[in-house]
Amino acid sequence: MTMPFDGYGLIQEIDVRLTVELGRKNLPLREIMALGENSLVELDRLTDEPLDIMVNGRLIARGEVVAQGNRFAIRILELSGAGAPASTPTSAPQPTVRGADGAPIEDRRAPPPTVEQL
């Protein structure tokens, strides 16, 4: 029995880990062991720089933190291209998907959730 291929239908329910990285810092183990309450660790990113958004450890986008009340969210600022290295995100236009008759197919993806929906 064969099933018709409907794009990404079969893999859309696979769980992946979305991670937002504020920054990084390499420290010797002795400095890690000396950390305690109220210790500060300076990261390699400035406060106005976009944050890295990764899926399963791979950079997919950059964004900024949005806070409303006691919740955080991430606003996507730019997507990384599939073939672009992690350090050079791209904002290339997406190709138009066309049906068998050559007519453009409408994008029916749901819009991203707003902070109010979270």
Phi and psi in radians as a Rosetta constraint file:
Dihedral C 1 N 2 CA 2 C 2 CIRCULARHARMONIC -1.892 0.35
Dihedral N 2 CA 2 C 2 N 3 CIRCULARHARMONIC 2.539 0.35
Dihedral C 2 N 3 CA 3 C 3 CIRCULARHARMONIC -1.877 0.35
Dihedral N 3 CA 3 C 3 N 4 CIRCULARHARMONIC 2.456 0.35
Dihedral C 3 N 4 CA 4 C 4 CIRCULARHARMONIC -1.157 0.35
Dihedral N 4 CA 4 C 4 N 5 CIRCULARHARMONIC 2.522 0.35
Dihedral C 4 N 5 CA 5 C 5 CIRCULARHARMONIC -1.489 0.35
Dihedral N 5 CA 5 C 5 N 6 CIRCULARHARMONIC 2.104 0.35
Dihedral C 5 N 6 CA 6 C 6 CIRCULARHARMONIC -2.028 0.35
Dihedral N 6 CA 6 C 6 N 7 CIRCULARHARMONIC 0.860 0.35
Dihedral C 6 N 7 CA 7 C 7 CIRCULARHARMONIC 1.312 0.35
Dihedral N 7 CA 7 C 7 N 8 CIRCULARHARMONIC -2.090 0.35
Dihedral C 7 N 8 CA 8 C 8 CIRCULARHARMONIC -1.729 0.35
Dihedral N 8 CA 8 C 8 N 9 CIRCULARHARMONIC 0.230 0.35
Dihedral C 8 N 9 CA 9 C 9 CIRCULARHARMONIC -0.920 0.35
Dihedral N 9 CA 9 C 9 N 10 CIRCULARHARMONIC -0.704 0.35
Dihedral C 9 N 10 CA 10 C 10 CIRCULARHARMONIC -1.285 0.35
Dihedral N 10 CA 10 C 10 N 11 CIRCULARHARMONIC -0.436 0.35
Dihedral C 10 N 11 CA 11 C 11 CIRCULARHARMONIC -1.854 0.35
Dihedral N 11 CA 11 C 11 N 12 CIRCULARHARMONIC -0.042 0.35
Dihedral C 11 N 12 CA 12 C 12 CIRCULARHARMONIC -1.134 0.35
Dihedral N 12 CA 12 C 12 N 13 CIRCULARHARMONIC -0.379 0.35
Dihedral C 12 N 13 CA 13 C 13 CIRCULARHARMONIC -1.640 0.35
Dihedral N 13 CA 13 C 13 N 14 CIRCULARHARMONIC 0.048 0.35
Dihedral C 13 N 14 CA 14 C 14 CIRCULARHARMONIC -1.318 0.35
Dihedral N 14 CA 14 C 14 N 15 CIRCULARHARMONIC 2.248 0.35
Dihedral C 14 N 15 CA 15 C 15 CIRCULARHARMONIC -1.310 0.35
Dihedral N 15 CA 15 C 15 N 16 CIRCULARHARMONIC 2.375 0.35
Dihedral C 15 N 16 CA 16 C 16 CIRCULARHARMONIC -2.257 0.35
Dihedral N 16 CA 16 C 16 N 17 CIRCULARHARMONIC 2.820 0.35
Dihedral C 16 N 17 CA 17 C 17 CIRCULARHARMONIC -1.733 0.35
Dihedral N 17 CA 17 C 17 N 18 CIRCULARHARMONIC 2.087 0.35
Dihedral C 17 N 18 CA 18 C 18 CIRCULARHARMONIC -1.683 0.35
Dihedral N 18 CA 18 C 18 N 19 CIRCULARHARMONIC 2.195 0.35
Dihedral C 18 N 19 CA 19 C 19 CIRCULARHARMONIC -2.200 0.35
Dihedral N 19 CA 19 C 19 N 20 CIRCULARHARMONIC 2.427 0.35
Dihedral C 19 N 20 CA 20 C 20 CIRCULARHARMONIC -2.008 0.35
Dihedral N 20 CA 20 C 20 N 21 CIRCULARHARMONIC 2.138 0.35
Dihedral C 20 N 21 CA 21 C 21 CIRCULARHARMONIC -1.827 0.35
Dihedral N 21 CA 21 C 21 N 22 CIRCULARHARMONIC 2.128 0.35
Dihedral C 21 N 22 CA 22 C 22 CIRCULARHARMONIC -1.317 0.35
Dihedral N 22 CA 22 C 22 N 23 CIRCULARHARMONIC -0.611 0.35
Dihedral C 22 N 23 CA 23 C 23 CIRCULARHARMONIC 2.945 0.35
Dihedral N 23 CA 23 C 23 N 24 CIRCULARHARMONIC -3.117 0.35
Dihedral C 23 N 24 CA 24 C 24 CIRCULARHARMONIC -2.387 0.35
Dihedral N 24 CA 24 C 24 N 25 CIRCULARHARMONIC 2.831 0.35
Dihedral C 24 N 25 CA 25 C 25 CIRCULARHARMONIC -2.779 0.35
Dihedral N 25 CA 25 C 25 N 26 CIRCULARHARMONIC 2.220 0.35
Dihedral C 25 N 26 CA 26 C 26 CIRCULARHARMONIC -1.584 0.35
Dihedral N 26 CA 26 C 26 N 27 CIRCULARHARMONIC 2.224 0.35
Dihedral C 26 N 27 CA 27 C 27 CIRCULARHARMONIC -2.319 0.35
Dihedral N 27 CA 27 C 27 N 28 CIRCULARHARMONIC 2.532 0.35
Dihedral C 27 N 28 CA 28 C 28 CIRCULARHARMONIC -1.163 0.35
Dihedral N 28 CA 28 C 28 N 29 CIRCULARHARMONIC 2.649 0.35
Dihedral C 28 N 29 CA 29 C 29 CIRCULARHARMONIC -0.978 0.35
Dihedral N 29 CA 29 C 29 N 30 CIRCULARHARMONIC -0.633 0.35
Dihedral C 29 N 30 CA 30 C 30 CIRCULARHARMONIC -1.089 0.35
Dihedral N 30 CA 30 C 30 N 31 CIRCULARHARMONIC -0.594 0.35
Dihedral C 30 N 31 CA 31 C 31 CIRCULARHARMONIC -1.271 0.35
Dihedral N 31 CA 31 C 31 N 32 CIRCULARHARMONIC -0.620 0.35
Dihedral C 31 N 32 CA 32 C 32 CIRCULARHARMONIC -1.106 0.35
Dihedral N 32 CA 32 C 32 N 33 CIRCULARHARMONIC -0.767 0.35
Dihedral C 32 N 33 CA 33 C 33 CIRCULARHARMONIC -1.185 0.35
Dihedral N 33 CA 33 C 33 N 34 CIRCULARHARMONIC -0.393 0.35
Dihedral C 33 N 34 CA 34 C 34 CIRCULARHARMONIC -1.494 0.35
Dihedral N 34 CA 34 C 34 N 35 CIRCULARHARMONIC -0.097 0.35
Dihedral C 34 N 35 CA 35 C 35 CIRCULARHARMONIC -1.191 0.35
Dihedral N 35 CA 35 C 35 N 36 CIRCULARHARMONIC 2.516 0.35
Dihedral C 35 N 36 CA 36 C 36 CIRCULARHARMONIC -2.616 0.35
Dihedral N 36 CA 36 C 36 N 37 CIRCULARHARMONIC -3.022 0.35
Dihedral C 36 N 37 CA 37 C 37 CIRCULARHARMONIC -1.019 0.35
Dihedral N 37 CA 37 C 37 N 38 CIRCULARHARMONIC 2.433 0.35
Dihedral C 37 N 38 CA 38 C 38 CIRCULARHARMONIC 1.246 0.35
Dihedral N 38 CA 38 C 38 N 39 CIRCULARHARMONIC 0.131 0.35
Dihedral C 38 N 39 CA 39 C 39 CIRCULARHARMONIC -1.236 0.35
Dihedral N 39 CA 39 C 39 N 40 CIRCULARHARMONIC 2.582 0.35
Dihedral C 39 N 40 CA 40 C 40 CIRCULARHARMONIC -1.997 0.35
Dihedral N 40 CA 40 C 40 N 41 CIRCULARHARMONIC 2.405 0.35
Dihedral C 40 N 41 CA 41 C 41 CIRCULARHARMONIC -2.138 0.35
Dihedral N 41 CA 41 C 41 N 42 CIRCULARHARMONIC 2.002 0.35
Dihedral C 41 N 42 CA 42 C 42 CIRCULARHARMONIC -1.346 0.35
Dihedral N 42 CA 42 C 42 N 43 CIRCULARHARMONIC 2.247 0.35
Dihedral C 42 N 43 CA 43 C 43 CIRCULARHARMONIC -1.656 0.35
Dihedral N 43 CA 43 C 43 N 44 CIRCULARHARMONIC 2.962 0.35
Dihedral C 43 N 44 CA 44 C 44 CIRCULARHARMONIC -1.522 0.35
Dihedral N 44 CA 44 C 44 N 45 CIRCULARHARMONIC 0.266 0.35
Dihedral C 44 N 45 CA 45 C 45 CIRCULARHARMONIC -2.189 0.35
Dihedral N 45 CA 45 C 45 N 46 CIRCULARHARMONIC 2.491 0.35
Dihedral C 45 N 46 CA 46 C 46 CIRCULARHARMONIC -1.412 0.35
Dihedral N 46 CA 46 C 46 N 47 CIRCULARHARMONIC 2.783 0.35
Dihedral C 46 N 47 CA 47 C 47 CIRCULARHARMONIC -1.142 0.35
Dihedral N 47 CA 47 C 47 N 48 CIRCULARHARMONIC -0.469 0.35
Dihedral C 47 N 48 CA 48 C 48 CIRCULARHARMONIC -1.685 0.35
Dihedral N 48 CA 48 C 48 N 49 CIRCULARHARMONIC 0.097 0.35
Dihedral C 48 N 49 CA 49 C 49 CIRCULARHARMONIC -1.447 0.35
Dihedral N 49 CA 49 C 49 N 50 CIRCULARHARMONIC 2.530 0.35
Dihedral C 49 N 50 CA 50 C 50 CIRCULARHARMONIC -1.115 0.35
Dihedral N 50 CA 50 C 50 N 51 CIRCULARHARMONIC 2.637 0.35
Dihedral C 50 N 51 CA 51 C 51 CIRCULARHARMONIC -1.564 0.35
Dihedral N 51 CA 51 C 51 N 52 CIRCULARHARMONIC 2.635 0.35
Dihedral C 51 N 52 CA 52 C 52 CIRCULARHARMONIC -1.430 0.35
Dihedral N 52 CA 52 C 52 N 53 CIRCULARHARMONIC 2.293 0.35
Dihedral C 52 N 53 CA 53 C 53 CIRCULARHARMONIC -1.973 0.35
Dihedral N 53 CA 53 C 53 N 54 CIRCULARHARMONIC 2.103 0.35
Dihedral C 53 N 54 CA 54 C 54 CIRCULARHARMONIC -2.166 0.35
Dihedral N 54 CA 54 C 54 N 55 CIRCULARHARMONIC 2.579 0.35
Dihedral C 54 N 55 CA 55 C 55 CIRCULARHARMONIC -2.048 0.35
Dihedral N 55 CA 55 C 55 N 56 CIRCULARHARMONIC 2.101 0.35
Dihedral C 55 N 56 CA 56 C 56 CIRCULARHARMONIC 0.884 0.35
Dihedral N 56 CA 56 C 56 N 57 CIRCULARHARMONIC 0.706 0.35
Dihedral C 56 N 57 CA 57 C 57 CIRCULARHARMONIC 1.467 0.35
Dihedral N 57 CA 57 C 57 N 58 CIRCULARHARMONIC -0.008 0.35
Dihedral C 57 N 58 CA 58 C 58 CIRCULARHARMONIC -1.883 0.35
Dihedral N 58 CA 58 C 58 N 59 CIRCULARHARMONIC 2.249 0.35
Dihedral C 58 N 59 CA 59 C 59 CIRCULARHARMONIC -1.118 0.35
Dihedral N 59 CA 59 C 59 N 60 CIRCULARHARMONIC 2.190 0.35
Dihedral C 59 N 60 CA 60 C 60 CIRCULARHARMONIC -2.055 0.35
Dihedral N 60 CA 60 C 60 N 61 CIRCULARHARMONIC -0.396 0.35
Dihedral C 60 N 61 CA 61 C 61 CIRCULARHARMONIC -2.868 0.35
Dihedral N 61 CA 61 C 61 N 62 CIRCULARHARMONIC 3.008 0.35
Dihedral C 61 N 62 CA 62 C 62 CIRCULARHARMONIC -2.235 0.35
Dihedral N 62 CA 62 C 62 N 63 CIRCULARHARMONIC 2.576 0.35
Dihedral C 62 N 63 CA 63 C 63 CIRCULARHARMONIC -2.724 0.35
Dihedral N 63 CA 63 C 63 N 64 CIRCULARHARMONIC -3.041 0.35
Dihedral C 63 N 64 CA 64 C 64 CIRCULARHARMONIC -2.291 0.35
Dihedral N 64 CA 64 C 64 N 65 CIRCULARHARMONIC 2.676 0.35
Dihedral C 64 N 65 CA 65 C 65 CIRCULARHARMONIC -1.341 0.35
Dihedral N 65 CA 65 C 65 N 66 CIRCULARHARMONIC 2.395 0.35
Dihedral C 65 N 66 CA 66 C 66 CIRCULARHARMONIC -2.139 0.35
Dihedral N 66 CA 66 C 66 N 67 CIRCULARHARMONIC 2.276 0.35
Dihedral C 66 N 67 CA 67 C 67 CIRCULARHARMONIC -2.116 0.35
Dihedral N 67 CA 67 C 67 N 68 CIRCULARHARMONIC 2.384 0.35
Dihedral C 67 N 68 CA 68 C 68 CIRCULARHARMONIC -2.492 0.35
Dihedral N 68 CA 68 C 68 N 69 CIRCULARHARMONIC 2.095 0.35
Dihedral C 68 N 69 CA 69 C 69 CIRCULARHARMONIC 1.129 0.35
Dihedral N 69 CA 69 C 69 N 70 CIRCULARHARMONIC -2.199 0.35
Dihedral C 69 N 70 CA 70 C 70 CIRCULARHARMONIC -1.884 0.35
Dihedral N 70 CA 70 C 70 N 71 CIRCULARHARMONIC 0.408 0.35
Dihedral C 70 N 71 CA 71 C 71 CIRCULARHARMONIC -2.097 0.35
Dihedral N 71 CA 71 C 71 N 72 CIRCULARHARMONIC 2.617 0.35
Dihedral C 71 N 72 CA 72 C 72 CIRCULARHARMONIC -1.948 0.35
Dihedral N 72 CA 72 C 72 N 73 CIRCULARHARMONIC 2.640 0.35
Dihedral C 72 N 73 CA 73 C 73 CIRCULARHARMONIC -2.546 0.35
Dihedral N 73 CA 73 C 73 N 74 CIRCULARHARMONIC 2.990 0.35
Dihedral C 73 N 74 CA 74 C 74 CIRCULARHARMONIC -2.134 0.35
Dihedral N 74 CA 74 C 74 N 75 CIRCULARHARMONIC 2.225 0.35
Dihedral C 74 N 75 CA 75 C 75 CIRCULARHARMONIC -1.645 0.35
Dihedral N 75 CA 75 C 75 N 76 CIRCULARHARMONIC 2.169 0.35
Dihedral C 75 N 76 CA 76 C 76 CIRCULARHARMONIC -1.283 0.35
Dihedral N 76 CA 76 C 76 N 77 CIRCULARHARMONIC 2.178 0.35
Dihedral C 76 N 77 CA 77 C 77 CIRCULARHARMONIC -1.743 0.35
Dihedral N 77 CA 77 C 77 N 78 CIRCULARHARMONIC -0.646 0.35
Dihedral C 77 N 78 CA 78 C 78 CIRCULARHARMONIC -2.710 0.35
Dihedral N 78 CA 78 C 78 N 79 CIRCULARHARMONIC 2.520 0.35
Dihedral C 78 N 79 CA 79 C 79 CIRCULARHARMONIC -1.694 0.35
Dihedral N 79 CA 79 C 79 N 80 CIRCULARHARMONIC 2.564 0.35
Dihedral C 79 N 80 CA 80 C 80 CIRCULARHARMONIC -1.569 0.35
Dihedral N 80 CA 80 C 80 N 81 CIRCULARHARMONIC 2.421 0.35
Dihedral C 80 N 81 CA 81 C 81 CIRCULARHARMONIC -1.222 0.35
Dihedral N 81 CA 81 C 81 N 82 CIRCULARHARMONIC 2.674 0.35
Dihedral C 81 N 82 CA 82 C 82 CIRCULARHARMONIC -1.074 0.35
Dihedral N 82 CA 82 C 82 N 83 CIRCULARHARMONIC -0.638 0.35
Dihedral C 82 N 83 CA 83 C 83 CIRCULARHARMONIC -1.705 0.35
Dihedral N 83 CA 83 C 83 N 84 CIRCULARHARMONIC -0.047 0.35
Dihedral C 83 N 84 CA 84 C 84 CIRCULARHARMONIC -1.424 0.35
Dihedral N 84 CA 84 C 84 N 85 CIRCULARHARMONIC 2.465 0.35
Dihedral C 84 N 85 CA 85 C 85 CIRCULARHARMONIC -1.109 0.35
Dihedral N 85 CA 85 C 85 N 86 CIRCULARHARMONIC 2.785 0.35
Dihedral C 85 N 86 CA 86 C 86 CIRCULARHARMONIC -1.015 0.35
Dihedral N 86 CA 86 C 86 N 87 CIRCULARHARMONIC -0.489 0.35
Dihedral C 86 N 87 CA 87 C 87 CIRCULARHARMONIC -1.506 0.35
Dihedral N 87 CA 87 C 87 N 88 CIRCULARHARMONIC -0.164 0.35
Dihedral C 87 N 88 CA 88 C 88 CIRCULARHARMONIC -2.232 0.35
Dihedral N 88 CA 88 C 88 N 89 CIRCULARHARMONIC 1.408 0.35
Dihedral C 88 N 89 CA 89 C 89 CIRCULARHARMONIC -1.161 0.35
Dihedral N 89 CA 89 C 89 N 90 CIRCULARHARMONIC 2.712 0.35
Dihedral C 89 N 90 CA 90 C 90 CIRCULARHARMONIC -2.221 0.35
Dihedral N 90 CA 90 C 90 N 91 CIRCULARHARMONIC 2.666 0.35
Dihedral C 90 N 91 CA 91 C 91 CIRCULARHARMONIC -2.108 0.35
Dihedral N 91 CA 91 C 91 N 92 CIRCULARHARMONIC 0.746 0.35
Dihedral C 91 N 92 CA 92 C 92 CIRCULARHARMONIC -1.125 0.35
Dihedral N 92 CA 92 C 92 N 93 CIRCULARHARMONIC 2.507 0.35
Dihedral C 92 N 93 CA 93 C 93 CIRCULARHARMONIC -1.143 0.35
Dihedral N 93 CA 93 C 93 N 94 CIRCULARHARMONIC 2.557 0.35
Dihedral C 93 N 94 CA 94 C 94 CIRCULARHARMONIC -1.356 0.35
Dihedral N 94 CA 94 C 94 N 95 CIRCULARHARMONIC 2.451 0.35
Dihedral C 94 N 95 CA 95 C 95 CIRCULARHARMONIC -1.179 0.35
Dihedral N 95 CA 95 C 95 N 96 CIRCULARHARMONIC 2.617 0.35
Dihedral C 95 N 96 CA 96 C 96 CIRCULARHARMONIC -1.360 0.35
Dihedral N 96 CA 96 C 96 N 97 CIRCULARHARMONIC 2.252 0.35
Dihedral C 96 N 97 CA 97 C 97 CIRCULARHARMONIC -1.494 0.35
Dihedral N 97 CA 97 C 97 N 98 CIRCULARHARMONIC 2.303 0.35
Dihedral C 97 N 98 CA 98 C 98 CIRCULARHARMONIC -2.115 0.35
Dihedral N 98 CA 98 C 98 N 99 CIRCULARHARMONIC 2.576 0.35
Dihedral C 98 N 99 CA 99 C 99 CIRCULARHARMONIC -1.432 0.35
Dihedral N 99 CA 99 C 99 N 100 CIRCULARHARMONIC -3.060 0.35
Dihedral C 99 N 100 CA 100 C 100 CIRCULARHARMONIC -1.082 0.35
Dihedral N 100 CA 100 C 100 N 101 CIRCULARHARMONIC -0.511 0.35
Dihedral C 100 N 101 CA 101 C 101 CIRCULARHARMONIC -1.491 0.35
Dihedral N 101 CA 101 C 101 N 102 CIRCULARHARMONIC -0.007 0.35
Dihedral C 101 N 102 CA 102 C 102 CIRCULARHARMONIC 1.543 0.35
Dihedral N 102 CA 102 C 102 N 103 CIRCULARHARMONIC -0.087 0.35
Dihedral C 102 N 103 CA 103 C 103 CIRCULARHARMONIC -1.376 0.35
Dihedral N 103 CA 103 C 103 N 104 CIRCULARHARMONIC 2.525 0.35
Dihedral C 103 N 104 CA 104 C 104 CIRCULARHARMONIC -1.078 0.35
Dihedral N 104 CA 104 C 104 N 105 CIRCULARHARMONIC 2.486 0.35
Dihedral C 104 N 105 CA 105 C 105 CIRCULARHARMONIC -1.711 0.35
Dihedral N 105 CA 105 C 105 N 106 CIRCULARHARMONIC 2.312 0.35
Dihedral C 105 N 106 CA 106 C 106 CIRCULARHARMONIC -1.142 0.35
Dihedral N 106 CA 106 C 106 N 107 CIRCULARHARMONIC 2.403 0.35
Dihedral C 106 N 107 CA 107 C 107 CIRCULARHARMONIC -1.344 0.35
Dihedral N 107 CA 107 C 107 N 108 CIRCULARHARMONIC 2.023 0.35
Dihedral C 107 N 108 CA 108 C 108 CIRCULARHARMONIC -1.894 0.35
Dihedral N 108 CA 108 C 108 N 109 CIRCULARHARMONIC 0.338 0.35
Dihedral C 108 N 109 CA 109 C 109 CIRCULARHARMONIC -1.191 0.35
Dihedral N 109 CA 109 C 109 N 110 CIRCULARHARMONIC 2.558 0.35
Dihedral C 109 N 110 CA 110 C 110 CIRCULARHARMONIC -1.231 0.35
Dihedral N 110 CA 110 C 110 N 111 CIRCULARHARMONIC 2.545 0.35
Dihedral C 110 N 111 CA 111 C 111 CIRCULARHARMONIC -1.163 0.35
Dihedral N 111 CA 111 C 111 N 112 CIRCULARHARMONIC 2.717 0.35
Dihedral C 111 N 112 CA 112 C 112 CIRCULARHARMONIC -1.114 0.35
Dihedral N 112 CA 112 C 112 N 113 CIRCULARHARMONIC 2.617 0.35
Dihedral C 112 N 113 CA 113 C 113 CIRCULARHARMONIC -1.189 0.35
Dihedral N 113 CA 113 C 113 N 114 CIRCULARHARMONIC 2.615 0.35
Dihedral C 113 N 114 CA 114 C 114 CIRCULARHARMONIC -1.571 0.35
Dihedral N 114 CA 114 C 114 N 115 CIRCULARHARMONIC 2.917 0.35
Dihedral C 114 N 115 CA 115 C 115 CIRCULARHARMONIC -1.041 0.35
Dihedral N 115 CA 115 C 115 N 116 CIRCULARHARMONIC -0.616 0.35
Dihedral C 115 N 116 CA 116 C 116 CIRCULARHARMONIC -1.103 0.35
Dihedral N 116 CA 116 C 116 N 117 CIRCULARHARMONIC -0.504 0.35
Dihedral C 116 N 117 CA 117 C 117 CIRCULARHARMONIC -1.424 0.35
Dihedral N 117 CA 117 C 117 N 118 CIRCULARHARMONIC -0.299 0.35
